[in-house]
Amino acid sequence: MVRSLQNELWRPNMLNSFSMTGNYFITGIRAVLRHKTHLALNLLGLTTGLASALLILLYASYELGYDQMHPNAENSYRLEQFFLPVNQRFPVSSPAMKALLENYDQGIKVTRINSGADTLRLAGSSQQLSLQKAQAVDANITDFFQIEVLQGDLTAALTQPNQIALSEQEALRLFGQTSVLGQQFQLGEQRYTISALYRMPEQSHFQAGSLRRISDEVANGRLAVNNVYSYIHLPYGLDQRALLQELTTQLNQQAYQGGKVTELQLRALTDIHLHSNLAYEFNVNGSAGTVQISLVLAALLLLIAAINFINMSTARAAMRAKEVGVRKALGASRSQLFVQFMLESLLIACCAGLLAAVAVELVLPEFNLLVNRPLQLNYIGNFGLILLASVFSVGVLAGVYPAVFISAFDAKKVLSGDFQRGNTAIWLRKGLLVLQGAITIGLLVASVVLQQQLQLLQNQSTGYQREARLMVNAVENSLLFHAENKNLLQSLQKVEGVNAVSMLDMQITDTISQAMDIQLPGQTAGTALPPISQMGTGFDIAKTAGLTLLAGRDFSETYQSDWYQTHGDHATAAVIITESLARKAGYTHLQDVIGQQWLLPGDVPVLRMQVVGVVADIQVGSALKQQEPLLLICGRSPMTYANIMLSMAPDMAVSARDKVQQLLSERLQRQDLKLSWLSDDYNAIYQNQQRQGKVIAIFAALAIALTCVGLFGLAAFSAEQRSREVAMRKVLGAGRFNLVNLLASEYLKLMTISAVLAIPATFWALNSWLSEFSVRISQNPLWYLLAAAVTFAICWCTVAALAWQVAGRKPAMVLRQQ
C-alpha cells in the first residue's frame, strides 16, 4: 500500500520535471532567437574560437599520441650517448652494450637496430636501387614495436639468413604491387627472398621500409663501434641512475682506455618524437615547443571567445531584468533561473560547435599541409571527445558568470523601477577587455619576433655559400674517397654550368660526428687541445663550398701530396682549419700556422697533417648549436657514405642539374640518387621554427578578429545606451568627430592598460625563447610600440564605426524615442 502510494507520488514529480526541462528548453530557444544581433555575434566569436581550438587540439592529440601504441611503451627507453669531445648527444650506441646491460640485470631486455643497406638490383635490371629506411634488427623487435603482419612469416625474415620483409610502401615502390612474397633481388653480395609484408603505425618515430636479421658482423661489433640503436625494457623499480653510472664507467674503461669520452643516457620511448632532435634520427621529429605553443593558443582563443560572450551577456543584462523580476514574482527560484540561463549558454555553444565542426571539415586539408600531419576527423573517437569537451567547457565557462549575475537580480527593485546595475559587472567587463587587448598585443609582437628570428637564421653567415650549390647525397664512400675514383668528379666538372666539384663525408647542414686528439709541435700534456671535430673532403672544397680563405690556399690537384696517402708506418694529408681552431692552437697571426705539421697519433698508421689553409668559422647544422673549431682533411674518411657538392652557375643551375643526374645515373647505375639544393637543406633545419611562426601568425590574426567581434558587440551596446547623451551633446554644439572620440576614449584607456600589462610579460617570454639560440636577434622596443599602436587603431576603428553612426542620428528623433 505504501509502495503504491509512493509510485503514485513519484509519477507526477517525474512528469513535472520533464515538463520543467521542456519549458526551460523552449524558453531558452525563444530568448536566444529574440536578440538576433547578439546571437550572431556570439555564434561568430564562439565558432571561430572553437574551430581554431579544435584544429590545434587535434594536432596536439596526434603529436602526443606518438609511440603510445607500442608494447610496454611506458617502460621502454632508447640508449643514447653524450660524447664529451664534440659536446653532442647521439641516439646510437655499441652493439656490445646488449651484453653489458643483460649482465647488469637479467630482467633487462634489449633489441638492436642497424640502419642502412647496400644497393640492390632487381632481377632483369642493370640499374641499382637503394632500400629506403632499411633496418637490420634483432628477432625480438616485435616485443618493442607494433608491427602488423599482412602477408607471410615475419619471424622467418628476422631469424633466417637471406630473408627479408618489406613494408607496403616499399613493396609498391620497388615492384608496383603488394603481391611480392617469394620475389628475389640481389642486395650487395647476397640474394634475398621476400618472406613477409607488414605495416607500421604512422604515429611511430621508428619507421622501416624493410626488416631483416641483423648480421653477425654487426651484432658482434667492438664496444668502441657505435652503429646500432639500442632499445631496452627496464624492470620496474630498477635504479636508472646507478645503472647508467656503472655502465658508463665500464664503457669508458673498456672502449676508451679509461678516458672520460662518453656518458650513457636514457630517453623514454614516448618522449623521442617531441623531445629528441638529434642527428641520425629515423625521421624528422616533432617539437614539444610547437605543441605547447599550440595548446596555449587554443586556450587563448577559447578564452577570448568566452570573454566576448560574458561581456555581451552582462552588458545586456538590464534588458532581461524585468523578465527575471516577473519570473521570481511568479515563484521561480534563483537555481531555476540559473539553470535557464546556463541552458541558453549551452544552446549557443552547441550551435557554435556544429558550425565549428563544419569549418574544421573545410579547412582540415590546408591545415594538414601546414603542420605536415595526416590528421583525420573521427567523430566516434578522439575528435568527437575533443569536440564535446570543448563545447561543454566553452558553454560553461562563458555562461556561468552571466547566469549567476542575471539570476541574482532583486525582483522588488526590478519591478518597482528602482533597479540599478552594480559596478561588479562593469569592472569585470573592463578587466576582461583589458585581458583581450593584452593577449592581442602579445601575439602581434610574438609573430614579428618569430619571423625576424627565422629570417636571421636563414640569412646568417654560416661560413659557406648556400645558393646554387647542388648536393648529391649518400653515395658509397668507396666510390669517392679512393684515389682511383677521382675521374667521377672530373667528369662532373666538365658538365656545362658546373663551376666546381668537391665532396664531404658528412652533411654540412646536419652535425659533426667525428672528433680526434691532435698533437701540435712542442705540445705538452698541459697545453693539449681537447678533441677536435673533423670532416673529410676532396679537392677545391673552399672554392666549391664558398669558404672564406683567411690564410693559405685551398686543396688542389696541383699538389698531389694534399690527398691522403700511406707510407708504411705513417700517412700524410693536407688539412684546412677554421679560424677558431688556429686561435685555440695559440696562433695570433693566421699566416704563422701555414705549413705547420700536426699529428694524429691515435690513427693507424699515424697521420702527419700539413696545414695548408685557414678559413672563417663554419656553422655546421643549426644555429641552436654553438660553432666549434673544425678541421678539414683532404681525401681521408672513415664514413660509409659521402656527399658530392657542386657549385653551379646560377643562370644554368636547373639545366645543369638534369645533366648531372643523367651522368651519375649512367656512371653509378643508380635510379634513385637523392639530389637536393643546399639552400633547401639548410631551410629544412628550421622547419619546426617555421611551423611555429606560421601557426602563431595565423592564430594571432584570429585572436585579433575575435577581439574585434567583442569590441563591436560592446561598442554597439554602449553606443545605444549613450545615444540620448550623444543627442543632447549634439544639441549643445558638439561636433560629430568629437562625439566619436568621446565614445572611443573609454576603450582606448583600457587598451593602454593592456599595453602596460602585455609588454613586460611578452618581453620576458620571448627573451626566454630566444635564449635557446646561439645566434639571436635583439628585441626592438619599436615592435612593442607598433603592436600597441595597431591594437589602438583596430580598437578605435571598430568603436568609431559604430559611434559615427550613432552620432549621425537626428537629435530630435533620438530624444523623442527615449
ROLODO-903886 format. One record per residue: residue in one letter; x, z, y of N, C-alpha, C in turn. Coordinates in steps of 0.05 Angstrom, whole numbers, plus 5000, padded with zeros to 4 digits. Layout:
# residues N
aXZYXZYXZY...
//
This chain:
# residues 818
m501750004976500050005000501850005025v503850185025505650205048507249945051r508249835028509749585029508049355039s505549345031503749135040503249155070l503049405080502649435109505149355124q507549415113510049335126510249035128n509448895106509548605106507748485127e505348605129503448505149504448545177l505948765182507048815208509448635214w510948565193513448405196512848125203r510648015191510047725196509447675225p507747825239507347775268509847795284n511547995277514148025292515847785289m516047685264517647445260516547205275l513847175274512546955288513046975319n512947225329513447265357516347195364s518147265346521047205350521446905352f520246755333520546455333519246345358s516946455365515446355389517146405414m518446645416520046715439522446525440t523746475417526046285417525246015426g522945915416522045655424521445645454n520245865464519745875493522245865509y524346015500526946005513528045715514f527745585491528845315489527445125508i524845125508523244945525523745005554t523745265561524245345588527045265597g528945295579531745215585531944915591i530644755575530644465579529444395606r527144515613525844465638527644545662a528944775659530644875681533044685685v534144595663536444415665535744155678l533444045670532643785680531543795708r530844035718529644055745531643995766h534244055762536344015782538243795771k537543555775538943325763541743295774t542143335800544843305811546643525800h545643765799547143985788547843935758l545943825743546343755715548443535712a548243335729550143105727553043205733l553343365753556043465759557143645737n555443815726556343985704557043825680l555343625673555943455650558543295654l558943195678561343035683563843215680g563743445692566043625690566643725662l564443815648564843925621565643705602t564443465605565043245586568043165589t568943135614571743065619573643275607g573043525613574743745603574643765573l572343745561572143765532573443525518a573043285528574243045516577343065517s578343145540581343175542582343395524a580943615523581843835506581643765477l579543615469579243535441581543355433l582343165450584542995443587143155439i587643335458590043495457590043675432l587843805427587643985404587843835378l586843585377587043425353590043355348y591443285369594343225367595843475359a595243705372596743955365596144035336s593644015327592944085300594543915280y594843655286596343475269599243555268e600443615291603243685292603843945277l602044145281602444405269601944395239g600644185229600044155200602244035184y604543965197606743835182607844025161d608143915137609444045114607944285103q605444325112603844545103602844495074m602744245066601444175040603444205017h605944245022607844245000607744504984p608444494958608244734941610044964952n608845194954610345434963611745394990a610345245007611545175033612245415050e610745625048611245865065613846005057n614945945034617346085025619645885020s619445645032621445435028623145405053y625745345049627645325071629445095066r630644995088632744795086635344935093l637444885077640045005083641444825103e642344945125643744795146646444925152q648044785167650744885174651244845204f652345055216653345035243656345015242f657444775250660244725249661544805276l663145015275664345115300666144915314p667744755299669644575313668244375332v665844285324664444085341662044215355n661644475350659444625364656744505359q656244415334653744285328652644385301r650044365299648644435275647744185260f648144185234647443945218645644035194p643843855186642043925164643143865136v645643795134646843725108648643955099s649143955073650844155060652144045036s653744205022655144114999653444134974p653543934955652043964930652944204914a655444294918656444524903655144784912m653744784935652345024944650145104925k649144924909647044994890648045214871a650445174860651545374842651945644855l652945644880653445894894650746034899l648645894906646046014911644946134886e644945984865643846084840645346314828n648046314832649646544823649046794839y648346754865647746994882645247134872d643246974865640747094855639346884838q638846954813637646764794634846684802g633546834820630846764829630846544850i633246464860633346254880633145984866k631345804875631145534864632145334885v633545134877634844944895634244664886t633644484905633544194899635244054920r636443824912638243684930637343394933i637943294957637143014964639642884976n640242644965642542484975641342224985s641742165011640541925023642441695022g641141455022642641205023642941074996a643440814997643740664972645240404978d646540294958647840034961645739824966t646639594975644739374979643739274952l641339164951640239074926639838774927r639538654904639038364901636738334881l634538204891632338154873632937924854a631637914832632037704812631437434824g633237244820632836974830633336934860s634637134873635237114901638237174906s639437024924642237074931642437254955q640237294969640237474992640137764984q641537935000641538214995639538355014l638438575004636738745019637639035018s636639195035637239485034634639635027l634839825010632640005005632240185030q629840205040629340365063628640655055k629940845067629541125061629941175031a632041065021632641104992633741384988q632541534968633441804964634041844934a636441964929637142044902636842344901v635242444881634342724882634642864855d634543124856634443284831631643254819a631443294793628943254778626743444787n627543674799625543874807624443834836i624843594846623943534874620943574877t619343534855616443564857615643864859d617544044854616844324858617044404888f618244224904618644284932616944104951f616243864941614843674958612543554943q610243524957607943394945608343094943i608342994918608642714913606442624894e604742444904602442344888603342104872v603242124845604041904828601641724824l601941474832599841274830599941114804q602341054795602740904770605340994757g605440974731607941024716608641314712d611241354706612241614699614441694718l613741864738615741954757617942124745t617242284725619242454712621542284700a620742054687622741874676624641764697a623541694721625141584742627141794753l626442054751628142264762630042384742t629742314717631442434696633142234681q632341984680633741784664635341604682p637741514673639341334689638041054691n638740914712637740644716634740614718q633340834725630540824730630040894759i627940784771627440834799624440834804a623540984823620740994832620540894861l618540734867618140624893615540734906s615640764932613140834947611440584950e608940624956607140394961608240194981q609140315004610040145026612539985018e614340115003616839974995616239764975a614339804957613639604937612439364951l610739404971609639184986611739035002r613639175013615739045029617538875012l618238974988620038824971618738604954f616338664944615038484925612438364935g611338474957608838374967606438464951q606738654933604538754917605339034907t603339174895603839434884604039444854s603539214841603839204811606639134805v608439334806611339284804612639424780l611039574764612239714742613639524723g616039594715617639424697619339214711q618939174738620638994753623439104754q625338924756628139004757629538874781f631639014790633338904811636139024809q638038884820640838964820641339144844l642239394839642839574861645739654858g647439544875650339584872651339454846e652539614829653539504804651639554781q649339674786647539744764644839604767r643539554745640839434745638839664741y636839674758634839884757632139764750t630639934735627839864727625940044741i623839924753621840084767619940214747s619840474746618340614726615940774738a615740784765613540934777612940844805l610440884813609640824841608341074851y608941154876608041414886607241384916r606041604925605241624954605941904964m607041914988607642175000605842225025p605142465031603442525054604842445080e603342345099604442265125605442505141q604142735137604942975152607243125138s609242975130611643095118614042995132h615943175139618343085152620142935133f619842985106621342845086619842595077q620942365080619742115071621741965054a620741845033622541695014621241435008g622741215012621840955004622340904974s624241054963624741044934626041304925l625641364900626741614888628141534862r630541644859631941604833633641854828r634741874804636242104796638842114812i639542364821642042394836644342344817s646442204826648642134808650342384802d651642364779653442584771655742614791e656642394802658842404821658142554845v655742514856654842664879654142954872a652742994850651943264842654243444837n656543334828658843494822660943484844g660143424868661943394890663243654898r665543624912667043864921665544024942l666344274945664944444964665444364993a667644224998668244135025666843885033v665443755014664043505019661043565025n660143485048657443535057655843285057n654343225036652942975034650142995022v649043235021646343275010644643455028y642043425026640143605039639343805017s639744055022639044265002636644425011y634544424994632144584999631944804979i631145044988631245274970628645424972h627845534949625645734947626946004944l626346194962627546454960625546654948p626446834931624647044920623647214943y621247324940620147504961621847754963g622447834987623948084991626948044993l627947804989630747754990631847785018d634047925022635247965048636747705056q635547545074636647285081639347325096r639447525113641947565129644347625110a643947795091646047855072646847605056l644847455048645347205033647047015049l646346965074647846775090650646875096q651047135101653647245107655547215082e654447285059656047265035656846985028l654946795029655546525022657246385043t656946455069658646345090661546415085t661946675078664646765072665846615048q664346585027665346435004665946145010l664146015026664545735033667045695049n667545865069669945835086672445895070q672346085052674746145036675345925016q673345825003673845634981674145344991a672845275013672944995022674744955046y675245165063676745135087678945335090q680145415068682445595067682145845084g679845945085679346205099678846175128g678945935139678445895168675545925175k674945985200672146005209671245725218v670345565199669645295204666645255206t665145395189662245345188660745605184e658245605192656345825187653845715174l653045825152650645745138648145865153q646045695155643645785168641245675152l638945805155636545715142634445625163r633045415156630845325172628245315155a626245455163623745455148622645175146l621645105122620644835118618544755138t616744935144614544875162615444865192d617944935197618944935225620544675230i621144525210623044305213621944095233h619444015229618343795245618343855275l617644095283617344165311619844295323h621544415307623744575318626444465311s626644245297629244135289629543855300n631643815317632143555328635143495324l636043505299638843475293639543185286a642143135286643042875275642442865245y641942635235641542585206638942705196e636942735213634242805204633142555189f631142605171629942385157628342205176n627042335195625442185215625942305242v624942165263624942285289622742495289n623442745292621542965290619942995316g617943165315616343225338617643425356s616143535375617243725394615343955398a616344195393614744435398614044455428g615844365445615344375473613044205481t612843965470610643785476608043905467v608044025443605544145432604744385450q606644545458606044775475604944685502i606244485514605244385539602444265536s601944135514599344015509597144235506l597844445492595844665489595244795516v597344835532596944955559595144765575l595644505574594044315589591144325579a590744345553587944355542586544605553a587944825553586745075563586145055593l587944925608587544905637585144725643l584944505628582644315633580044445626l579944595604577444735597576844955618l578945085627578545295647577545175673i578644945682577644825707574744735704a574044615680571244535676569444775676a570244995664568645245663568345355691i570545345707570545445734568445295751n568445025748566444865762563644955755f563144995729560445085721559745355733i561545545732561045815742560545805772n562245655786561945635816559245515824m558445295811555945175819553545335810s553745475788551545635778551045875797t553246015803552946245821552246165849a553245935858552545845885549545785888r548345685866545445615867543745845856a544846075854543346305842540846365859a541146345885538846415903536446235897m536945995888534745815883533045905859r534246075842532846165818532046465821a532546575844531946865848529046925844k527246765856524346815853523546785824e524646595809523946565781524646815766v526946935772527847175758525947405766g525147425792523347635801520747615787v519547385785516947345772517147425743r519247335729519547395700519747705696k521347835713521648125710518948265716a517448165736514848285742512948265719l513248045704511448005681512448135656g514648295658515548455635518048355621a519348145631521748055618524048255623s525548305602527848495605530248335613r532348485622534748355631536148215607s536048325583537248205560535847935553q533147925557531747675551532547465572l532847545597533747355617536547265612f538247445603541047375597541047165575v539447205554539347005532538346745542q536346745560535246505571537446335586f538946475603540946325618543346245601m544046405581546246335563545446085547l542846075539541845845524542045595541e541345615567541645385584544545285585s546345475588549245405588550045265563l549245375540549945255514548644985511l546244945521545044685520546644475535i547544545559549144355575551844305560a553044515549555544485534555244305510c552944335496552444165472552143865481c550643825502550443545512553143435520a554743605534557443515542559143465517g558743635496560243595472559643335458l557143255458556342995446557642765462l557442785489558642575506561742575502a562942805500565842825496566642695470a565042735448565642615423565642315424v563742205439563541915444566041815459a566741965480569141895496571641895479v571942105461574242115444574341885425e572141805414572041575396573041325411l572341295436573041055451576041045458v577141275465579941275475581941355454l581141425430583041515410585141305403p584441045400586540855393588740845414e588040855440590140865461591641125460f590341345455591741605454593641605430n592941485408594741465385597241315392l597041115408599440965417601141145435l599941305451601341485469603041685454v601741815435603142035420604441935395n604041685388605341565364604641715338r602041765335601041905311598441775302p597941765276595441645265593141845265l592341945288590142145289587542015282q585842165267583242065258581242285263l578742195266576542385271575042435245n575042685237573642765212571642985220y569142905223567143095234566543315214i567243275188566743485168569243655165g571543565175574043705172574843835198n577443805205578743935227577343875254f576843615258575743535284572943655288g571343675267568743795270568944085278l570744225265571244515272572244545301i574144375308575144385336572944325356l571244125350569044055368567144295371l566244415349564344635350565644875365a568144935359569445165371569745115401s570444865409570844815437568244825453v566144705441563444705455562444995458f562645155437561645425438563345595458s565945555457567745705475567145645504v566845385510566345305538563545395546g561545365528558845455535558745755542v560145915526560146205530561746275555l564146145557565946205580564646135606a563345905606562145805631559545945638g558146035617555446145622555246445624v557146595614556846885612556647015639y558346945658558147075684555646995699p554946735702552446665715550046805702a550046825676547746955662547647255670v549947385670549947665677549147695707f550147525724549747545752546747495759i545647275749542947205756540847395744s541347485719539447655706539447935719a541347995736541548265748539948285774f538648065783537148075808534948285806d534548425829532448625831529748495837a527748525820525148385823523848465849k523848715856522448805881523548675906k526248675908527548555932527148255933v527248125910526847835909524047755918l522047895907519247815913518447905941s519748115952518948205978520348056000g522247875992523747716012526147866023d526748096012529048256022531548196006f531647975991533847915974536247805990q538547925986540947835998543147815977r544547595977546547565956548947745963g550047865943552348045947554947885950n557048035957559647905962561147845936t560347965914561847935889561947645880a559647515880559547235871561147055890i560947115916562446955936565446975932w566347225928569247265924570047135897l568347155877569047025852569346725855r567446595869567646315873570146235888k570846395908573246335924575746375907g575746585891578046635874578446415853l576246325841576446115821577345845834l576345805858577145555872580145565879v581145795887584045835892585645775866l584645875843585945825818586045525812q583845385816583745095812585844955829g585945025854587844905872590744955863a591245195854593945265845594745095821i592845065802593444905778593944615786t592444515805592744235814595544195826i596344375844598944355857601144365836g600944565817602944595796603244345779l601044225771601143985754602243745770l601643725795602743505811605743525813v606743765818609643795820611043755793a609743855772610843825745611143535737s609143375745609143085739611542955753v611943025778614142905793616842985781v617143245775619743345765620343225738l618443205720618943085694619742795697q618442645714619242365718622042335731q622642505750625242505762627442575742q626942775726628942855706629342635685l627242505677627442295658628942055669q628441995694629941775707632841845709l633542095715636342175716637642145689l636342225668637442205641637941915633q635941745640636141465632638141305650n638641405674640441255692643141385696q643541625684646041765689648441605677s650741665688653241545678653941675651t654141505631654841605604657741545597g659141405614661841325608662041065594y659740955586659640685573657340525585q657440265583655440085593653240045572r650740055580648540015561647239745563e647439615586646039365589647439135575a645838965563646838725549648838795527r648439025514650139095491648339095466l649138925447647638895422649039055400m647439215386648539365363647539255337v649339215318648739145290649239395274n647039525264647239795253647539795223a648839995213649040065184650139835168v652539735176653939535160655939695143e656339605118658139745100660939765112n662040005113664540055126666739865115s666739815089668939655077668939375088l666739275099666639005110667838995138l668339225150669339225177672039355181f672439585169674939735175677239665156h676839475137679039375121680339155137a682939155139684338965156683738675149e683338625123682938345115680138235123n678438405133675738315140675438275171k677538265185677438235214676237965222n676237775204675237505211672237505217l670737695207667937715213667537755243l669037945255668837995283669837755299q671937625289672937395303670937165304s669337135282667236935282665037005302l664337255304662337345324663337295352q665937335357667037295383666637005393k666536815374666336535381663436445387v661536615382658736545388658336525418e657036305427656536265455654836485467g655736605488654236825501655337105494v657237115475658437375467661037395483n661337605499663737655515665837805500a665038005484667038165469665638295445v667238355425666238475400668038695391s666838915383668439135371666639285351m667539515342665939665323666339965326l664440115317664640405318663540515291d664640725282663740835256661541045260m660441065284658141245289656341125310q653941235313652141155334652941305359i653641155380654441285405652141425418t649641355410647241485421646341715404d647841785383647041995365648742245368t650742265351652342505352655042455339i656942635343659542615331659642815307s660342715284660342885260663142905248q665142815262667942835253669542995273a671143175263672943335280675543385265m677743405280680243445266682143615283d683943755270686043905284688343725289i689143705314691443535322693743705331q696143605327698643745335700043595357l700443725380701643605403704743655403p706243495417709143545419709643815431g711343975418712144235429709944445426q707944385411705644575408706444815392t705445045400705845295384703045385376a702945595359700445705350698645795373g699945895394698345995417697245785435t698445545433697545325451696045105436a695445155411694044955395691244905406l690444655405687744575414685744635392p683244685399681144705379680744435366p679344415343678844155331677543965350i678443715350677643515369675843305355s673643235368671743035358673142765358q672542605337673842345335671742135327m672541885333670841655326672641415320g672141285297673641045290672440805304t674240635315673340395329675140155322g674439925333676039685330677439605355f678639365355680039265378678039225401d679039225426677439165450675039355454i675239605445673039785447672339845476a674339885493673839945521672439715535k673339465529672139225541669239195531t668839225505666239175493664239385502a664939635501663139855508663039905538g664739785553664739825582665840095590l667840195575669040455582670740415607t671040635621672640635646675440725640l677340535641680140595635681440735660l682440975656683741115678686741095677a687741045653690641005649691140855623g693340715622694040575597692440315593r691940255568690639995561688540035539d687239815532685239805511686739755484f685339795461686339705435686339395436s688539275426688738985428690038875403e689038635395690238495372693038405378t693738395404696438325412698438525401y697538775398699138995388698139065360q699238925340698238975312698739265303s700639395315701139675308698939865317d697139765334694839925341693139995317w692739805299691039845276692140045256y690540195244691340405224692840275201q695240375196696940265174698340505160t698640475134700040675118702940585113h704740785114707640725109708740935090g707740935066708741125046707841415051d709641575063709041855067707541915093h707141705109705641745134704041495141a702341525161700741305171700941305201t700341065213700441045242697940915252a697240975277694940845290695040915320a693840735336693640785365691140935370v691141105391688741255399688341235429i685741245436684941265464683541535467i684241685488683041955491681441955517t679542145518677942185543679542355563e678642345588680042495609680042785604s677742895594677643185589679543275567l680043105547681943165526684843165538a685442975555688042975567688543225584r686443315599686743555614687043795596k685643805574685844035555688744045544a689843805540692543795528694643865549g693843915574695744005594696943795612y695743555612696843345629695343325655t696843385677695643365704695343075712h697542925707697542635713696942485688l694842335688693942205663695942005653q697541885670699441685661701641805644d702042075647704142205632703542225602v700942205594700342235566700641965551i700741745566701041485553703741465538g703641375513706041355497706641605481q705241825485705842075471705042045441q706542175424705942175395704542435387w702142405377700642645367700342615337l700142845324700042845295697242945285l696442835263694142945248695143045222p696143295221697543405198695743435173g693143475177691443515154690743265139d691343035150690642785137692642725115v691842565095693642485074693542175072p695742035078698242155088698042245117v700042395127699942495154699842265174l698042285193697542075212699042135238r700741935246702141945272700641765291m699641885313697841735331699341705358q699341455368700541405394698341365415v698341525436696341505457696941255474v695041065474695440815490693640795514g691640975515689740955538688241215543v687341245567685541465575683141355588v680741435580678241335591676641575603a674841505621673041715632671341835609d670542085613669042225592666542065584i665842095558663641945546661542145538q658942085545656742255536655642135510v656342265488655342175462652742315456g650642155451648042265446646542345471s644942555469643142635490644642815510a643542815535644642995556643843285550l642243335530641643605522644143735510k646043565502648643665491650843635512q652643815511654843815530656843585523q658043465543660143265537662543415525e663843285506666043415492668443225493p670843335493673243165491673042985465l673942745468673642545446676142385443l676742315418679042155411678141915395l678841675404678141425390680541325375i680241275349682441175332681940885324c683840725326683640435320683940385291g681840285277682040195250681940395228r681340645235681140855214678340985215s677141005191674441125189673941225160p673141475157672341575131669441545125m667841415143665041405140664241175121t661741195111660740995092659740745106y658440785129657340565144658540555173a658540325185659440285212657540105227n658140065253656439915270658039715286i657039475289658339275306657139285334m658739275354657839265382658638995394l656838865408657438615421656638635450s658438555468657938535496657038245502m654538225512653337955515653237875545a653337615550652737515576649837555582p649137705604646237775609644337535609d645237305620643437075621643036935595m644737005575644636865549644137065526a643437315533643337525513641337475491v638937375498636837335478637537115459s638436885470639136665452641536725435a643536865447645936945432645237135409r643237305414642437495392641537345368d639837135372638836985349641236855333k643136755348645436635335647136835319v647437075331648937285318647537375292q644837395294643337475270643537265248q643437015255643636805236646436805223l648536835239651236835228651637065209l650737305217651137535200649537515174s647137405175645537365151646937175131e648236975142649636785125652236905113r653637055130656237155121655937405103l653937575109653637815094651437795072q650037565072647837515053645837745055r645137815079643138025084640837925100q638437995091635937915105634938125124d635738375120634438595135636338745152l638338605164640138745182638538845207k639239085215637939205238639539155263l638438995282639738955307638039085329s639439205348638039345370639639335395w638339345418639739365444640539655449l642939695458643939965462642240105483s641239965503639540095523636940205511d635840055491633440155477634040405460d636340395447637140625431637540865448y638640835472639141055490636441165500n634640995508632041085518630441235496a630841155471629441275449630241565445i632641645455633541915452631542105466y630342005487628642175504625742125500q624942035477622141965473620342205474n621342445466619642685468619242755498q621342725514621042775543619242575556q619442315547617742115557614842175551r614342265526611642335518610542565534q612242775539611442995556610642905583g612342725595611742625622609142475624k608542305604606142155604603642335601v603942525582601642705577601042865602i603142975614602643145638601542975661a602542735664601542565686598642495683i597842425658595042345653593242585657f593942815646592143045647592343185675a594443145689594543235717592443085733a592342815728590242655742587442745735l587042815710584442915701583743185714a585843355716585443615728584643585758i585943395771585243345799582343235802a581643055783578942945783576843165779l577443345760575543575755575343755779t577643805792577643965816575843835838c576043575840574443425860571443455853v570843435827568043475819566943745828g568643955823567844225831567544255860l569444145875569344155904566844005915f566243785903563943625911561343795908g561143915885558744085880558444315899l560644455903560544685921560144595950a561544385958561244285985558444185991a557244055971554443955974552544195979f552944405963551244635966551744775992s554344815999555044956024553944796048a554344536048553344366070550344386073e548944396050546044416051545144686062q546544896054545845166063546345206093r548345056103549145096131548044866149s546144716138545144476153543744566179r542344806179541044896203543144976224e545245116215547345186233548644936246v549044736229550244486239548444356260a545844356254543944236273543944376300m543944646299544044796324546544756340r548844736326551444686339551344406352k550044226338549943946348548243936374v546044096374544344106398545944226421l547744416416549344546437551744376445g552044136433554143956442556443916424a556444036401558743996382558843706373g561343596371561743326362561643316331r561143076321560843036292563443106278f565743016289568243066276568943366276n568243506298568643796299566943936278l564543846274562843966253563943926225v565143696220566343636194568643826189n570343866210572644046207571744336204l569444406216568344676213567644736184l566244546172565444576144567744566125a569844406131572044366113574144586116s574144726139576344916144576445146124e574045236115573945446095575445376069y575045126061576245036036579244996039l580044906063582944866068584445136068k583045346079584345606078584745696049l582845646032583045716004585345555990m585645305997587745135986590545235996t590645346020593145466030593945696012i592045866005592646095987593545985960s592245775951593045645925595945565926a596845435948599545345951601545585950v600745795964602546035965602946145937l600846145921601046255894602446055875a601845795878602845595858605745545861i606845535886609545435890611645615876p611645875879613746035865613346025835a610846035825610446035796611345775784t610645545797611445285787614445255788f615745345810618645325812620045475789w619145705783620345865761620045725734a617545625728617045495703618745245699l618845085720620344835718623344885717n624245085731627145155730627945245702s626145385688626745465661626945215643w625145025647625144785631627644615636l628444595661630744425668633344555658s633444815654635844945645636644855617e634844715602635544625575637444385576f637644255599639244005601642044065612s644043925602646743955613646943795639v645343585642645243435667642343455677r641943555701639243605710639043575740i636643525749636143485778635943765791s636143755817635543995833632743965845q631244175843628444155854628544135884n626943945893626743885922624344015934p624644185955622344315968620344105978l621243865984619443665994617243595974w617943605948615943545927613643745929y614244005933612244205935610444165960l611744095982610244046006608443806003l609443595990607743355986605443425967a605943575946603843645927601643805941a602543995958600544155973599043975993a600543796006599243606025597143426011v597843335987596043165972593543325964t593943575956591643745949589843795973f591143855996589543896021588043636028a589343406025588043156032585643106014i586043145988583843105969581543285976c582143545981580143745988578643666013w580143596034578843526060577143276057c578143076043576542826040573942876024t574143036003571843095987569743246003v570543456017568643616033567743456057a569543306070568843166094566742946089a566942816066565042606059562142716060l561742956049559043076049558443186076a560443316089559943436115559243226136w560442996134559842776153556942696151q556042686125553242606121551342816133v551943066128550143286138550243286169a552643256180552943266209551643026223g551042816208549842586219546742596220r545542806209542642826209541642896238k539242806243538042876269537243176270p538243316290537643606292534743676291a533043516304530143576305528943576277m529843376260528743366233529643596216v532143676220533243906204531844166212l531644216238530444466247527444486241r526144256240523244256233522844336204q524744246187524444296158525144586151q526644726167527544996160525345196163
//
